[in-house]
């Protein structure tokens, strides 16, 4: 259900994403083949999730929240 109140200082967007296995598989293959190059603006630990999306910390590109560290240990 879309939001009924518009924010004072911006726009509101409502969308629903339904995963499609074939499309996700295609994206993964393009990424592995180097035909898809995502623009990563920042990688933040799970503990910084809220502040990573704060208005004053905006960066060009996507913000990635790291849930597992390099050793495979889950972050909290």
VOGU-3710 file (C-alpha; in Angstrom, 3 decimals, decimal comma):
1> xxxxxxxxxx> 0,000/0,000/0,000  1,514/3,382/-0,972  2,292/5,957/1,719  -0,582/8,355/2,338  1,514/11,227/3,712  4,073/13,003/1,554  7,326/13,960/3,336  7,822/17,695/3,907  11,305/17,826/2,417  11,222/15,355/-0,444
11> xxxxxxxxxx> 9,460/12,859/-2,614  8,034/9,516/-1,651  8,235/6,481/-3,897  6,395/3,243/-3,396  7,385/0,087/-5,195  7,283/-3,646/-4,706  10,088/-5,872/-5,905  9,236/-9,410/-6,809  12,314/-11,583/-7,376  12,527/-13,458/-10,645
21> xxxxxxxxxx> 15,057/-16,297/-10,558  15,867/-16,119/-14,281  16,578/-12,379/-14,145  18,729/-12,731/-11,003  20,688/-15,564/-12,648  21,240/-13,395/-15,733  22,497/-10,508/-13,573  24,887/-12,825/-11,698  26,295/-14,156/-14,995  26,798/-10,619/-16,341
31> xxxxxxxxxx> 28,565/-9,609/-13,140  30,904/-12,619/-13,240  31,670/-12,026/-16,930  32,553/-8,393/-16,282  29,719/-7,068/-18,451  28,018/-5,484/-15,447  29,976/-3,067/-13,282  28,069/-1,816/-10,238  29,130/1,548/-8,829  29,846/1,082/-5,129
41> xxxxxxxxxx> 29,992/4,299/-3,146  30,635/2,861/0,326  30,864/-0,417/2,238  29,726/-0,159/5,860  29,475/-2,758/8,641  26,055/-3,922/9,796  26,423/-1,904/13,002  26,489/1,330/10,954  23,392/0,612/8,871  21,274/3,503/10,168
51> xxxxxxxxxx> 24,032/6,101/9,892  25,146/4,776/6,478  21,904/6,049/4,973  21,820/9,357/6,870  21,364/12,400/4,672  24,778/13,869/5,570  26,644/10,645/4,619  25,345/10,317/1,067  27,886/9,100/-1,480  27,615/8,588/-5,227
61> xxxxxxxxxx> 26,968/4,923/-6,004  25,384/2,173/-3,966  25,937/1,707/-0,242  26,725/-1,894/0,653  25,995/-3,201/4,150  28,527/-5,886/5,057  26,789/-8,634/7,022  29,664/-11,149/7,017  33,329/-10,202/7,427  36,185/-11,575/5,316
71> xxxxxx> 36,542/-14,647/7,587  32,859/-15,529/7,155  31,863/-14,453/10,649  28,450/-12,804/10,952  28,565/-9,184/12,068  26,136/-7,748/14,590
//
